[in-house]
Amino acid sequence: MPATVAIPVPDTLLLHSKDLSSLEQRSRFLLALKYFELDELTSGQAAEMCGMTRVEFLFAAGRHGVAVADLSKEELAAEFS
């Protein structure tokens, strides 16, 4: 069973969410996204953490400007040649 962490957040964050449930979902996603970006979670682990499929998470990560592939210069050149 995964660990649960309770994190106090400012009330002003509720202004950006419809309700507490949507704030919780958004917070889970953003936290998972940051751990993924820091290479501390795989995309599958991050997706599971925020209740998404891996594909949904990868598309959402891209929309938030987070790279979903870490290609070397040689691999990147091969992709575009």
SULNOR-V340649 format. One record per residue. RES is the residue in one small letter. SS is DSSP state (a for helix, b for strand, c for the rest). PSI is psi in whole degrees, 0 to 359 (* if undefined). NEAR is the number of other C-alpha atoms within 8 Angstrom. Layout:
# SULNOR-V340649
res=<RES	RES>
ss=<SS	SS>
psi=<PSI	PSI>
near=<NEAR	NEAR>
This chain:
# SULNOR-V340649
res=<m	p	a	t	v	a	i	p	v	p	d	t	l	l	l	h	s	k	d	l	s	s	l	e	q	r	s	r	f	l	l	a	l	k	y	f	e	l	d	e	l	t	s	g	q	a	a	e	m	c	g	m	t	r	v	e	f	l	f	a	a	g	r	h	g	v	a	v	a	d	l	s	k	e	e	l	a	a	e	f	s>
ss=<c	c	c	c	c	c	c	c	c	c	a	a	a	a	a	a	c	c	c	a	a	a	a	a	a	a	a	a	a	a	a	a	a	a	a	a	a	c	c	c	c	c	a	a	a	a	a	a	a	c	c	c	c	a	a	a	a	a	a	a	a	a	a	c	c	c	c	c	c	c	c	c	a	a	a	a	a	a	a	c	c>
psi=<131	153	153	135	129	126	119	139	152	145	333	337	335	338	336	2	154	321	180	324	316	328	318	315	314	319	318	315	311	324	316	319	316	317	323	315	325	0	31	345	146	168	325	317	317	318	315	320	326	12	32	165	164	318	315	316	315	319	317	321	315	319	335	10	16	126	136	356	140	84	144	170	322	316	319	317	319	324	327	11	*>
near=<2	3	4	4	4	4	4	4	5	6	6	6	9	11	7	7	9	8	7	8	6	9	13	8	9	8	8	10	11	8	8	13	11	8	11	12	9	7	7	7	11	8	10	9	8	15	14	10	10	10	6	9	9	10	6	9	12	10	8	8	12	10	7	6	6	9	8	7	4	5	7	6	6	7	8	9	8	7	6	5	4>
